[in-house]
Amino acid sequence: MTTYSATYHDAAGRFYTATIFISAVTITIRYLDENNQQKDVNWLTKDITGFQQQSIQSELQYRNNRGETERLSIRDEQLILALRRTLSHHRAFGNVQGRVLGSVWTKLSIIALIILGILLGLYLWFIPWLGERIARGFSKETEISMGEQMYQAMIGQYKVDANKTAILNEFYKELQYDVGYPVTITVVESNEMNAFAMPGGHIVVYSTILEEMKTPEELAALLGHESSHVGLRHSLRNIFRDLSRKMFLALLFGNDTGITAVVVDNANALKSLEYSRSLETEADDNGLKLMAKNNINLQGMVKLMNMLQKASGGGAETASFLSTHPVFKDRIKNIEEQIKKMPAVTTGNDKLKTIFHSIYE
């Protein structure tokens, strides 16, 4: 009979170098005790409770008739092979390889999930943050140039109302808003109620939103809000966050030119970019300051927001502006609170009123 070697650990914790004999029913463990007397311990294979295979030393566990645990520490590869071959029917050995592989796959799965979590974190948070950091590093000249390219790439899909475009640019010039950029306004024909600012100074106003306005102060508020997005570089920062994942790939293989190409190729996304609550509040507050500085009645901002909030119940088309410029009660409340802190202003520029009314002639 073939014999094997292992270290036997009895229930009391003593251990002995042992010779092992294997059959399908029993495992005989022969060793010399402290008195140099030969001892045989017989394990019934049905009472084996577990087997842990490791790269250096494996372990076989057994529960004796007193409910105590005995163990064999095994380094003999031939013994391991014999156990797996002879006791392949046993629950502890029948799928040892499967359990080992299962353990490996479990560890690999955990590692894969960790890596996936890291990549997801990079994709959702770090890369957008990186995109905004890139935007902050852009010079004003680069931003204006990129904005012009975006405008040219996008405007061809619209029908421009040349007459109202000229009137709104005259209206804006009369407002004398100074946001640090050369602002140019374009009016396009559309059933959607929308307006959006582009990096560098272009503002696109949809005809439907003009049709809903009743006073020049509302238009002054709209242009103050949108030009604030331009002056505070919200448009640039927002589109860089939104397109940062594509730009990240461009950054890996190129430079500012590659990034600009990605932005220009996605110029149409500007009309549906959503601003964060903090950016909208910042644009509202700055718009009020522009109005106050140029003697425009600040209630125009409140009227604008109330008009847009009312229009939000008019279906998908009229709600377009609301989807990208969310109006909430606390936002209107903030505007009213800011107005209370500022001196009352009455619009005294009759020319603004004349220009405004010419829009509808």
matplotlib code that plots the C-alpha trace (Angstrom):
import matplotlib.pyplot as plt

x = [0.0, 1.3, 2.1, 2.3, 3.6, 1.9, 1.8, -1.0, -2.6, -4.7, -7.7, -5.4, -3.2, -0.3, 1.3, 3.3, 5.0, 2.8, 2.6, -0.7, -2.7, -5.7, -8.8, -12.2, -13.6, -10.8, -7.7, -5.1, -2.7, 0.4, 2.8, 5.1, 3.9, 5.9, 6.9, 8.0, 5.0, 3.4, -0.1, -2.7, -5.7, -8.4, -10.5, -13.8, -13.9, -17.6, -16.6, -14.1, -15.4, -13.2, -10.2, -8.3, -5.8, -3.0, 0.1, 2.6, 0.6, -2.9, -5.1, -7.6, -10.1, -11.8, -14.4, -13.9, -16.7, -16.4, -17.1, -13.5, -11.5, -8.3, -6.2, -3.6, -1.1, -0.1, 2.9, 3.1, 1.7, 1.3, -1.0, -3.1, -3.5, -4.3, -7.0, -8.6, -8.5, -9.7, -12.3, -13.6, -17.1, -16.7, -18.2, -14.9, -13.0, -15.5, -15.2, -11.9, -10.7, -14.0, -13.9, -10.3, -11.2, -14.4, -12.3, -9.9, -12.8, -14.4, -11.2, -10.9, -14.5, -13.9, -10.8, -12.8, -15.6, -13.1, -11.5, -14.9, -15.8, -12.7, -13.3, -16.9, -15.8, -13.3, -16.0, -18.7, -16.8, -13.1, -13.2, -16.0, -14.0, -10.9, -13.0, -13.9, -10.3, -9.3, -12.0, -10.7, -7.2, -8.5, -7.6, -10.4, -9.1, -9.3, -12.8, -14.0, -12.5, -13.9, -17.4, -17.4, -16.6, -19.3, -21.8, -20.9, -21.2, -24.7, -26.5, -27.0, -29.8, -31.9, -33.8, -32.4, -34.8, -32.5, -34.9, -35.4, -31.7, -30.8, -33.4, -32.2, -28.6, -29.6, -31.6, -28.6, -26.3, -28.7, -28.6, -24.9, -24.3, -20.5, -19.7, -16.1, -17.0, -18.3, -21.9, -23.8, -27.5, -29.2, -33.0, -34.0, -37.5, -38.7, -41.8, -39.6, -39.4, -35.6, -32.5, -29.0, -25.5, -22.4, -18.8, -17.2, -20.3, -23.0, -26.5, -29.3, -32.9, -35.9, -38.7, -41.4, -39.9, -39.9, -43.6, -44.4, -42.7, -44.8, -42.3, -38.8, -37.7, -38.4, -36.2, -33.5, -33.7, -33.4, -30.4, -28.9, -29.2, -27.8, -24.9, -24.0, -23.6, -21.1, -19.3, -19.0, -17.8, -20.7, -21.3, -17.6, -17.4, -20.7, -20.1, -16.6, -18.1, -20.8, -18.3, -15.4, -15.4, -14.9, -12.4, -10.5, -9.8, -8.8, -6.5, -4.8, -3.9, -3.7, -3.9, -6.1, -6.8, -8.1, -10.3, -11.7, -12.6, -14.6, -16.5, -17.2, -18.4, -20.9, -22.0, -25.6, -25.5, -25.4, -29.2, -29.9, -27.1, -28.4, -26.9, -26.5, -28.6, -25.6, -24.7, -28.3, -28.4, -25.1, -26.4, -29.7, -27.8, -25.3, -28.2, -29.9, -26.7, -26.4, -30.0, -29.5, -26.3, -28.0, -31.3, -33.6, -36.5, -35.6, -39.1, -38.5, -36.5, -39.4, -41.9, -39.6, -39.4, -43.1, -43.8, -41.4, -42.9, -46.4, -45.2, -43.7, -47.2, -47.6, -46.1, -42.7, -42.0, -42.8, -41.0, -37.7, -36.3, -37.4, -35.6, -32.3, -33.0, -34.9, -37.3, -38.1, -39.9, -36.8, -35.0, -37.7, -37.6, -33.9, -34.4, -37.0, -34.7, -31.9, -34.1, -35.0, -31.3, -30.9, -32.2, -35.5, -34.9, -37.4, -36.6, -36.1, -34.7, -37.5, -35.3, -35.4, -39.1, -39.2, -36.8, -38.7, -42.0, -40.4, -39.9, -43.6, -44.4]
y = [0.0, 3.5, 5.7, 9.4, 11.9, 14.7, 16.5, 15.3, 17.7, 16.1, 17.7, 18.8, 20.8, 18.4, 17.6, 14.7, 13.7, 10.9, 8.3, 8.3, 5.3, 6.0, 4.0, 5.0, 4.5, 5.4, 7.4, 5.8, 8.1, 6.4, 8.3, 7.9, 9.5, 11.2, 7.8, 6.6, 4.3, 3.7, 5.0, 4.5, 7.0, 6.0, 8.7, 7.8, 9.6, 10.5, 12.6, 14.7, 18.3, 20.2, 20.6, 23.8, 23.7, 26.3, 26.8, 25.8, 23.8, 22.4, 21.3, 18.4, 18.8, 16.0, 15.8, 12.9, 11.0, 13.5, 16.4, 17.7, 18.9, 17.1, 18.2, 17.1, 19.6, 18.4, 19.4, 16.1, 16.8, 13.1, 12.9, 15.7, 14.0, 10.7, 12.4, 14.1, 10.8, 8.4, 10.8, 12.5, 11.5, 13.4, 16.8, 18.2, 16.9, 16.4, 20.0, 21.2, 22.5, 24.2, 25.8, 26.9, 28.3, 29.8, 31.5, 32.8, 34.1, 35.7, 37.6, 38.6, 39.7, 41.8, 43.4, 44.0, 45.7, 47.9, 48.9, 49.4, 51.6, 53.7, 54.1, 55.0, 57.6, 59.0, 59.0, 60.6, 63.0, 63.4, 63.9, 66.5, 68.3, 68.1, 69.5, 72.5, 73.0, 73.0, 75.6, 77.9, 77.7, 78.9, 82.5, 84.9, 85.1, 81.3, 81.2, 83.9, 82.1, 78.8, 80.3, 81.8, 78.4, 76.8, 79.5, 79.1, 75.3, 75.6, 78.6, 77.1, 74.8, 77.8, 80.4, 83.7, 86.7, 89.4, 92.3, 91.2, 90.3, 93.9, 95.3, 93.2, 94.1, 97.8, 97.1, 95.4, 98.2, 100.7, 98.7, 99.3, 96.0, 95.5, 91.8, 91.9, 90.1, 91.4, 90.2, 89.5, 88.5, 86.4, 85.8, 82.6, 81.4, 78.5, 77.2, 76.4, 78.9, 79.0, 81.3, 80.3, 81.8, 80.5, 80.8, 84.1, 86.3, 84.9, 84.7, 83.0, 84.0, 82.0, 84.0, 82.4, 83.7, 87.2, 86.9, 86.2, 89.4, 92.4, 94.9, 96.1, 95.2, 91.5, 91.5, 93.5, 90.8, 87.9, 89.5, 90.4, 86.8, 85.3, 87.9, 87.1, 83.4, 84.7, 87.1, 84.6, 82.0, 79.7, 78.6, 77.6, 75.8, 74.0, 72.7, 71.5, 69.6, 68.1, 67.1, 66.4, 62.7, 63.2, 66.0, 63.8, 61.5, 64.4, 65.6, 62.2, 62.4, 66.1, 69.6, 72.7, 72.3, 68.8, 69.9, 72.8, 70.4, 68.2, 71.3, 72.6, 69.3, 69.2, 72.8, 71.8, 70.5, 74.0, 74.6, 71.7, 72.1, 72.4, 74.8, 73.9, 75.7, 77.7, 78.9, 80.0, 81.8, 83.5, 84.6, 85.9, 87.9, 89.3, 90.1, 92.1, 94.1, 94.9, 96.1, 98.2, 99.7, 100.8, 102.0, 99.2, 98.4, 95.2, 93.9, 92.9, 89.9, 88.8, 89.2, 87.2, 84.3, 84.3, 84.3, 81.4, 79.5, 80.0, 78.9, 75.7, 74.3, 74.8, 71.5, 70.3, 73.1, 76.0, 74.2, 74.0, 77.0, 75.7, 72.4, 74.1, 77.1, 75.5, 77.9, 77.0, 78.9, 79.3, 80.7, 83.4, 83.9, 84.6, 87.2, 89.0, 88.9, 90.4, 93.1, 94.1, 94.7, 97.0, 100.6, 100.9, 101.7, 103.1, 102.6, 106.1, 105.3, 106.0, 104.8, 101.3, 101.3, 102.5, 99.9, 97.2, 98.1, 98.1, 94.3, 93.8, 96.2]
z = [0.0, -0.9, 2.1, 2.4, 4.9, 6.8, 10.2, 12.5, 14.9, 17.6, 19.4, 22.3, 19.9, 19.9, 16.6, 15.2, 12.0, 10.6, 7.9, 6.1, 4.6, 2.4, 1.4, 0.3, 3.8, 6.2, 6.5, 8.9, 10.6, 12.1, 14.4, 17.4, 20.6, 23.3, 24.7, 21.3, 21.1, 17.7, 17.5, 14.8, 14.4, 12.0, 10.4, 8.8, 5.5, 6.0, 9.1, 7.2, 7.5, 5.1, 2.9, 2.3, -0.5, -0.5, -2.6, 0.1, 2.7, 2.6, 5.5, 6.0, 8.9, 10.7, 13.5, 15.9, 17.8, 20.7, 18.4, 18.5, 15.5, 14.4, 11.4, 8.9, 7.6, 4.2, 2.0, 0.2, -3.3, -3.9, -0.8, -2.1, -5.5, -3.8, -1.6, -4.5, -6.6, -3.8, -2.2, -5.3, -4.2, -0.9, -0.5, 0.7, -2.3, -5.1, -6.3, -4.7, -8.0, -8.6, -5.2, -5.8, -9.1, -7.6, -4.9, -7.6, -9.7, -6.6, -5.8, -9.5, -9.5, -6.4, -8.0, -11.2, -9.3, -7.5, -10.8, -12.3, -9.4, -9.8, -13.5, -12.9, -10.4, -12.9, -15.6, -13.5, -11.3, -11.9, -15.7, -15.6, -12.8, -15.1, -18.0, -15.9, -14.9, -18.6, -19.3, -16.5, -18.2, -21.6, -22.5, -23.4, -27.0, -27.4, -25.9, -28.3, -31.2, -30.2, -29.6, -33.0, -34.6, -32.5, -33.6, -37.3, -37.0, -35.4, -36.8, -40.2, -39.0, -38.0, -39.9, -38.7, -38.3, -39.5, -38.6, -35.0, -34.7, -35.6, -33.2, -30.3, -30.9, -30.9, -27.7, -26.0, -27.0, -25.4, -22.2, -21.9, -20.1, -19.7, -19.2, -20.6, -23.9, -27.3, -27.0, -30.2, -30.3, -32.9, -33.1, -34.7, -35.7, -33.5, -31.7, -28.7, -25.8, -25.4, -25.2, -24.6, -24.3, -26.1, -25.0, -26.0, -26.5, -28.8, -27.5, -29.4, -28.6, -30.0, -31.5, -29.2, -26.0, -27.5, -28.3, -24.7, -23.4, -22.5, -21.2, -22.1, -18.5, -19.1, -22.2, -20.3, -17.6, -20.1, -21.8, -18.4, -17.3, -20.6, -20.9, -17.3, -18.3, -20.9, -18.6, -15.8, -18.3, -17.3, -20.9, -21.4, -18.0, -18.5, -22.0, -20.9, -18.1, -20.3, -23.1, -20.8, -21.5, -25.2, -24.6, -22.2, -25.1, -27.2, -24.5, -24.4, -28.0, -28.8, -27.3, -27.2, -30.9, -30.5, -27.6, -29.6, -32.4, -30.0, -28.7, -32.2, -33.4, -30.5, -30.8, -31.2, -27.6, -26.3, -26.6, -24.3, -21.7, -18.2, -15.7, -12.1, -9.5, -8.3, -11.8, -12.4, -9.1, -9.9, -13.3, -11.8, -9.2, -11.7, -14.1, -11.4, -10.8, -14.5, -14.5, -11.4, -12.7, -15.9, -14.3, -15.4, -13.2, -11.3, -11.3, -14.9, -13.6, -11.4, -14.3, -16.6, -14.2, -13.5, -17.2, -17.8, -14.9, -16.2, -19.7, -18.3, -18.2, -21.9, -23.2, -24.3, -26.7, -24.4, -21.6, -23.4, -21.7, -18.3, -18.9, -19.3, -17.0, -14.1, -12.4, -8.8, -6.1, -4.1, -7.1, -7.6, -3.8, -4.0, -6.7, -4.6, -1.6, -3.7, -5.0, -1.4, -0.7, -3.7, -4.3, -6.2, -9.8, -12.4, -16.1, -17.4, -20.9, -23.3, -26.2, -24.8, -24.8, -28.4, -29.5, -27.6, -29.2, -32.7, -32.3, -32.6, -35.4]

ax = plt.figure().add_subplot(projection="3d")
ax.plot(x, y, z, "-o")
ax.set_aspect("equal")
plt.show()
